[in-house]
C-alpha cells in the first residue's frame, strides 16, 4: 500500500514522491487520487487510487546495486533495423522495470561509442538517463544533478572496464 512520502516511479513520467491524496469530482463521480511530485521538476502527476497498478506506479527499491550491476553487465548488441531497435528500446524504457531501463541506457551508451546515435536513439537514451537519475536521487537522498553525475560516471567506468577486458583477451 502506497503512502505519503513513498518514493515511486512511473514508467512514462519518471521518479517522484507521493504527496497528499486528493479527492476530486469528475463527471459527477468523486474519486481519490495519489499525487506524485515528480523529481524532474515537470510538475505533479495525479493517478486515481483504483488505477495505480494499471498506470504502472511502483515503489522505488532502496538498493541502488541493481542499476549499477546492470550497467556493469555485458552490453547487448542493438538491432540494426531502426524500427525494431526503437520498439525494443521503447518497451524497455517505458516498462517501469528499473533494470530494463538500465539495460537500454547501457546498450545505447555502448552503441554511441561505435556510431552516431539517431535522433530516436538519443531521445530514448536521454529518457532512460533521466529516469534512472531520478531513481538514484531519491534512493541516495541527492539532487537530480548529483545523481546524474554519479550515473554518468558509473556508465563511463563500465564502458572503460569492458574495453580493458576486451584488450586483455
Phi and psi restraints in degrees (value plus and minus 20) as a CYANA .aco file:
   2 UNK   PHI     -96.4   -56.4
   2 UNK   PSI     125.7   165.7
   3 UNK   PHI    -161.6  -121.6
   3 UNK   PSI     142.6   182.6
   4 UNK   PHI     -72.2   -32.2
   4 UNK   PSI     114.4   154.4
   5 UNK   PHI      73.7   113.7
   5 UNK   PSI     -30.7     9.3
   6 UNK   PHI     -89.0   -49.0
   6 UNK   PSI     118.5   158.5
   7 UNK   PHI    -104.3   -64.3
   7 UNK   PSI     108.2   148.2
   8 UNK   PHI    -154.8  -114.8
   8 UNK   PSI     145.8   185.8
   9 UNK   PHI    -154.3  -114.3
   9 UNK   PSI     118.2   158.2
  10 UNK   PHI    -128.5   -88.5
  10 UNK   PSI     116.6   156.6
  11 UNK   PHI     -81.9   -41.9
  11 UNK   PSI     -43.0    -3.0
  12 UNK   PHI    -126.9   -86.9
  12 UNK   PSI     -48.7    -8.7
  13 UNK   PHI    -127.2   -87.2
  13 UNK   PSI     -33.1     6.9
  14 UNK   PHI      76.8   116.8
  14 UNK   PSI    -179.2  -139.2
  15 UNK   PHI    -109.1   -69.1
  15 UNK   PSI     133.7   173.7
  16 UNK   PHI    -190.2  -150.2
  16 UNK   PSI    -196.4  -156.4
  17 UNK   PHI    -142.1  -102.1
  17 UNK   PSI     113.5   153.5
  18 UNK   PHI     -87.5   -47.5
  18 UNK   PSI     108.9   148.9
  19 UNK   PHI    -120.9   -80.9
  19 UNK   PSI    -174.3  -134.3
  20 UNK   PHI     -86.4   -46.4
  20 UNK   PSI     128.5   168.5
  21 UNK   PHI     -98.6   -58.6
  21 UNK   PSI     122.4   162.4
  22 UNK   PHI    -138.1   -98.1
  22 UNK   PSI     132.2   172.2
  23 UNK   PHI    -141.8  -101.8
  23 UNK   PSI     106.2   146.2
  24 UNK   PHI    -152.1  -112.1
  24 UNK   PSI     133.5   173.5
  25 UNK   PHI    -122.3   -82.3
  25 UNK   PSI      99.7   139.7
  26 UNK   PHI    -144.1  -104.1
  26 UNK   PSI     102.8   142.8
  27 UNK   PHI      33.3    73.3
  27 UNK   PSI      20.1    60.1
  28 UNK   PHI      59.6    99.6
  28 UNK   PSI     -18.0    22.0
  29 UNK   PHI    -134.7   -94.7
  29 UNK   PSI     108.0   148.0
  30 UNK   PHI    -105.3   -65.3
  30 UNK   PSI     109.0   149.0
  31 UNK   PHI    -154.2  -114.2
  31 UNK   PSI     130.5   170.5
  32 UNK   PHI    -119.9   -79.9
  32 UNK   PSI     122.8   162.8
  33 UNK   PHI    -148.2  -108.2
  33 UNK   PSI     119.0   159.0
  34 UNK   PHI    -103.5   -63.5
  34 UNK   PSI     110.4   150.4
  35 UNK   PHI    -130.0   -90.0
  35 UNK   PSI     105.8   145.8
  36 UNK   PHI    -131.7   -91.7
  36 UNK   PSI     100.1   140.1
  37 UNK   PHI    -101.5   -61.5
  37 UNK   PSI      89.6   129.6
  38 UNK   PHI     -91.9   -51.9
  38 UNK   PSI     113.3   153.3
  39 UNK   PHI     -92.5   -52.5
  39 UNK   PSI     -40.7    -0.7
  40 UNK   PHI     -99.4   -59.4
  40 UNK   PSI     -16.4    23.6
  41 UNK   PHI      59.3    99.3
  41 UNK   PSI      -7.7    32.3
  42 UNK   PHI    -115.8   -75.8
  42 UNK   PSI       6.6    46.6
  43 UNK   PHI      79.6   119.6
  43 UNK   PSI    -175.4  -135.4
  44 UNK   PHI    -138.5   -98.5
  44 UNK   PSI     115.3   155.3
  45 UNK   PHI    -128.3   -88.3
  45 UNK   PSI     105.3   145.3
  46 UNK   PHI    -134.9   -94.9
  46 UNK   PSI     106.5   146.5
  47 UNK   PHI    -144.8  -104.8
  47 UNK   PSI     109.7   149.7
  48 UNK   PHI     -75.1   -35.1
  48 UNK   PSI     116.0   156.0
  49 UNK   PHI     -74.5   -34.5
  49 UNK   PSI     -57.9   -17.9
  50 UNK   PHI     -99.0   -59.0
  50 UNK   PSI     -20.1    19.9
  51 UNK   PHI    -141.5  -101.5
  51 UNK   PSI      -6.3    33.7
  52 UNK   PHI     -79.3   -39.3
  52 UNK   PSI     -66.0   -26.0
  53 UNK   PHI     -85.4   -45.4
  53 UNK   PSI     -64.9   -24.9
  54 UNK   PHI     -81.2   -41.2
  54 UNK   PSI     -55.8   -15.8
  55 UNK   PHI     -93.5   -53.5
  55 UNK   PSI     -36.9     3.1
  56 UNK   PHI      66.2   106.2
  56 UNK   PSI      -6.0    34.0
  57 UNK   PHI     -92.9   -52.9
  57 UNK   PSI     100.9   140.9
  58 UNK   PHI    -153.0  -113.0
  58 UNK   PSI     132.4   172.4
  59 UNK   PHI     -85.9   -45.9
  59 UNK   PSI     128.4   168.4
  60 UNK   PHI    -104.5   -64.5
  60 UNK   PSI     110.4   150.4
  61 UNK   PHI     -86.4   -46.4
  61 UNK   PSI     133.0   173.0
  62 UNK   PHI     -93.4   -53.4
  62 UNK   PSI     -43.9    -3.9
  63 UNK   PHI    -110.7   -70.7
  63 UNK   PSI     105.6   145.6
  64 UNK   PHI    -106.2   -66.2
  64 UNK   PSI     -32.9     7.1
  65 UNK   PHI     -80.1   -40.1
  65 UNK   PSI     -53.7   -13.7
  66 UNK   PHI     -79.5   -39.5
  66 UNK   PSI     -56.3   -16.3
  67 UNK   PHI     -85.4   -45.4
  67 UNK   PSI     -70.8   -30.8
  68 UNK   PHI     -84.6   -44.6
  68 UNK   PSI     -60.4   -20.4
  69 UNK   PHI     -80.8   -40.8
  69 UNK   PSI     -63.7   -23.7
  70 UNK   PHI     -85.6   -45.6
  70 UNK   PSI     -60.9   -20.9
  71 UNK   PHI     -81.5   -41.5
  71 UNK   PSI     -52.0   -12.0
  72 UNK   PHI    -101.5   -61.5
  72 UNK   PSI     -35.7     4.3
  73 UNK   PHI     -87.4   -47.4
  73 UNK   PSI     142.4   182.4
  74 UNK   PHI     -80.1   -40.1
  74 UNK   PSI     107.2   147.2
  75 UNK   PHI     -88.1   -48.1
  75 UNK   PSI     129.5   169.5
  76 UNK   PHI    -118.4   -78.4
  76 UNK   PSI     120.2   160.2
  77 UNK   PHI     -90.3   -50.3
  77 UNK   PSI     112.8   152.8
  78 UNK   PHI    -105.4   -65.4
  78 UNK   PSI     130.6   170.6
  79 UNK   PHI     -78.5   -38.5
  79 UNK   PSI     118.6   158.6
  80 UNK   PHI     -93.6   -53.6
  80 UNK   PSI     -47.3    -7.3
  81 UNK   PHI     -93.0   -53.0
  81 UNK   PSI      99.0   139.0
  82 UNK   PHI     -75.0   -35.0
  82 UNK   PSI     -67.9   -27.9
  83 UNK   PHI     -84.7   -44.7
  83 UNK   PSI     -63.5   -23.5
  84 UNK   PHI     -85.1   -45.1
  84 UNK   PSI     -63.6   -23.6
  85 UNK   PHI     -80.8   -40.8
  85 UNK   PSI     -66.5   -26.5
  86 UNK   PHI     -82.8   -42.8
  86 UNK   PSI     -62.8   -22.8
  87 UNK   PHI     -82.2   -42.2
  87 UNK   PSI     -64.9   -24.9
  88 UNK   PHI     -85.1   -45.1
  88 UNK   PSI     -65.0   -25.0
  89 UNK   PHI     -86.8   -46.8
  89 UNK   PSI     -62.6   -22.6
  90 UNK   PHI     -80.2   -40.2
  90 UNK   PSI     -62.5   -22.5
  91 UNK   PHI     -80.6   -40.6
  91 UNK   PSI     -60.8   -20.8
  92 UNK   PHI     -89.1   -49.1
  92 UNK   PSI     -68.9   -28.9
  93 UNK   PHI     -83.7   -43.7
  93 UNK   PSI     -54.7   -14.7
  94 UNK   PHI    -123.9   -83.9
  94 UNK   PSI       1.3    41.3
  95 UNK   PHI     -97.9   -57.9
  95 UNK   PSI     -46.1    -6.1
  96 UNK   PHI      66.1   106.1
  96 UNK   PSI     -25.6    14.4
  97 UNK   PHI    -114.7   -74.7
  97 UNK   PSI      92.2   132.2
  98 UNK   PHI     -78.7   -38.7
  98 UNK   PSI     -56.6   -16.6
  99 UNK   PHI     -84.8   -44.8
  99 UNK   PSI     -59.6   -19.6
 100 UNK   PHI     -88.8   -48.8
 100 UNK   PSI     -56.3   -16.3
 101 UNK   PHI     -83.6   -43.6
 101 UNK   PSI     -62.8   -22.8
 102 UNK   PHI     -83.9   -43.9
 102 UNK   PSI     -57.9   -17.9
 103 UNK   PHI     -80.3   -40.3
 103 UNK   PSI     -66.5   -26.5
 104 UNK   PHI     -80.4   -40.4
 104 UNK   PSI     -64.5   -24.5
 105 UNK   PHI     -82.9   -42.9
 105 UNK   PSI     -67.2   -27.2
 106 UNK   PHI     -78.0   -38.0
 106 UNK   PSI     -67.6   -27.6
 107 UNK   PHI     -88.1   -48.1
 107 UNK   PSI     -56.4   -16.4
 108 UNK   PHI     -90.2   -50.2
 108 UNK   PSI     -59.2   -19.2
 109 UNK   PHI     -83.4   -43.4
 109 UNK   PSI     -59.1   -19.1
 110 UNK   PHI     -86.5   -46.5
 110 UNK   PSI     -64.0   -24.0
 111 UNK   PHI     -81.9   -41.9
 111 UNK   PSI     -57.2   -17.2
 112 UNK   PHI     -82.2   -42.2
 112 UNK   PSI     -48.0    -8.0
 113 UNK   PHI     -81.2   -41.2
 113 UNK   PSI     -57.9   -17.9
 114 UNK   PHI    -115.8   -75.8
 114 UNK   PSI     -44.8    -4.8
 115 UNK   PHI    -171.9  -131.9
 115 UNK   PSI     139.8   179.8
 116 UNK   PHI     -93.4   -53.4
 116 UNK   PSI     110.8   150.8
 117 UNK   PHI     -93.9   -53.9
 117 UNK   PSI     124.3   164.3
 118 UNK   PHI     -89.9   -49.9
 118 UNK   PSI     148.5   188.5
 119 UNK   PHI     -79.1   -39.1
 119 UNK   PSI     -61.4   -21.4
 120 UNK   PHI     -85.9   -45.9
 120 UNK   PSI     -61.7   -21.7
 121 UNK   PHI     -83.0   -43.0
 121 UNK   PSI     -63.5   -23.5
 122 UNK   PHI     -82.5   -42.5
 122 UNK   PSI     -62.9   -22.9
 123 UNK   PHI     -81.4   -41.4
 123 UNK   PSI     -64.7   -24.7
 124 UNK   PHI     -88.4   -48.4
 124 UNK   PSI     -56.5   -16.5
 125 UNK   PHI     -81.8   -41.8
 125 UNK   PSI     -64.9   -24.9
 126 UNK   PHI     -83.9   -43.9
 126 UNK   PSI     -60.9   -20.9
 127 UNK   PHI     -82.4   -42.4
 127 UNK   PSI     -66.0   -26.0
 128 UNK   PHI     -82.4   -42.4
 128 UNK   PSI     -64.1   -24.1
 129 UNK   PHI     -83.5   -43.5
 129 UNK   PSI     -62.8   -22.8
 130 UNK   PHI     -84.0   -44.0
 130 UNK   PSI     -62.8   -22.8
 131 UNK   PHI     -84.2   -44.2
 131 UNK   PSI     -66.4   -26.4
 132 UNK   PHI     -87.7   -47.7
 132 UNK   PSI     -56.8   -16.8
 133 UNK   PHI     -83.4   -43.4
 133 UNK   PSI     -59.2   -19.2
 134 UNK   PHI     -84.1   -44.1
 134 UNK   PSI     -63.3   -23.3
 135 UNK   PHI     -82.2   -42.2
 135 UNK   PSI     -68.7   -28.7
 136 UNK   PHI     -81.2   -41.2
 136 UNK   PSI     -60.7   -20.7
 137 UNK   PHI     -78.7   -38.7
 137 UNK   PSI     -64.6   -24.6
 138 UNK   PHI     -91.2   -51.2
 138 UNK   PSI     -57.9   -17.9
 139 UNK   PHI     -84.8   -44.8
 139 UNK   PSI     -60.4   -20.4
 140 UNK   PHI    -118.9   -78.9
 140 UNK   PSI     -23.0    17.0
 141 UNK   PHI      47.6    87.6
 141 UNK   PSI      16.9    56.9
 142 UNK   PHI    -132.2   -92.2
 142 UNK   PSI     150.6   190.6
 143 UNK   PHI    -101.9   -61.9
 143 UNK   PSI     146.1   186.1
 144 UNK   PHI     -84.2   -44.2
 144 UNK   PSI     -57.6   -17.6
 145 UNK   PHI     -82.8   -42.8
 145 UNK   PSI     -62.2   -22.2
 146 UNK   PHI     -85.8   -45.8
 146 UNK   PSI     -60.8   -20.8
 147 UNK   PHI     -86.4   -46.4
 147 UNK   PSI     -58.5   -18.5
 148 UNK   PHI     -83.6   -43.6
 148 UNK   PSI     -60.8   -20.8
 149 UNK   PHI     -82.8   -42.8
 149 UNK   PSI     -63.3   -23.3
 150 UNK   PHI     -84.2   -44.2
 150 UNK   PSI     -61.6   -21.6
 151 UNK   PHI     -83.7   -43.7
 151 UNK   PSI     -64.4   -24.4
 152 UNK   PHI     -81.4   -41.4
 152 UNK   PSI     -63.8   -23.8
 153 UNK   PHI     -83.3   -43.3
 153 UNK   PSI     -61.8   -21.8
 154 UNK   PHI     -83.5   -43.5
 154 UNK   PSI     -60.4   -20.4
 155 UNK   PHI     -87.0   -47.0
 155 UNK   PSI     -64.8   -24.8
 156 UNK   PHI     -82.4   -42.4
 156 UNK   PSI     -60.7   -20.7
 157 UNK   PHI     -84.9   -44.9
 157 UNK   PSI     -60.1   -20.1
 158 UNK   PHI     -82.1   -42.1
 158 UNK   PSI     -64.9   -24.9
 159 UNK   PHI     -83.3   -43.3
 159 UNK   PSI     -64.3   -24.3
 160 UNK   PHI     -80.4   -40.4
 160 UNK   PSI     -63.3   -23.3
 161 UNK   PHI     -81.8   -41.8
 161 UNK   PSI     -61.2   -21.2
 162 UNK   PHI     -84.0   -44.0
 162 UNK   PSI     -60.3   -20.3
 163 UNK   PHI     -87.0   -47.0
 163 UNK   PSI     -60.0   -20.0
 164 UNK   PHI     -84.9   -44.9
 164 UNK   PSI     -62.8   -22.8
 165 UNK   PHI     -80.1   -40.1
 165 UNK   PSI     -62.2   -22.2
 166 UNK   PHI     -85.0   -45.0
 166 UNK   PSI     -55.1   -15.1
 167 UNK   PHI     -91.8   -51.8
 167 UNK   PSI     -48.1    -8.1
 168 UNK   PHI    -108.4   -68.4
 168 UNK   PSI     -28.7    11.3
